[in-house]
Amino acid sequence: MKTIFIKPNDAERKWFLIDAEGKALGRVAAKAAAILRGKEKAIFAPHHELGDYLVLVNADKAAVSGRKYEKKLYHHHTGFPGGLKTQTYRKLLERHPTAPMEAAIRGMLPKGPLGRKIFGNVKIYAGGEHPHAAQNPEKIDV
């Protein structure tokens, strides 16, 4: 039997909506990564971008368990010697409300050009409003 490959331009793409309010950060990110990659489709191929588009609202209201609110750390490096900067989940949420969700989803996608391209298909918003009503996103429960 011959393997059928679909070209990324010919793939049928849908728009989905996830409301992260009160849901576990990691569970929402895992579901989002699976939708973005297209793993829930029968035509999945790991080297193609065949996934769907995703709108994620209320990213700042995702739940974290235990003491992660104060203990979970996010690191980034400035590029200069001794330039490692560290912030807690709470501080990062105050400065950039969508950054923890972006980091969680980005970490679950492939590294390299394909992962960067796939990450462009997710739109993350801190509040409940989004400008993608024209695409009629289908609501998904996590």
PyMOL commands that set and color helices and strands:
alter all, ss='L'
color gray80, all
select helices_A, chain A and resi 8-10+25-37+59-61+68-71+89-95+99-107+113-119+133-135
alter helices_A, ss='H'
color red, helices_A
select strands_A, chain A and resi 15-19+53-57+73-77+84-88+122-124+138-140
alter strands_A, ss='S'
color yellow, strands_A
deselect
rebuild
show_as cartoon
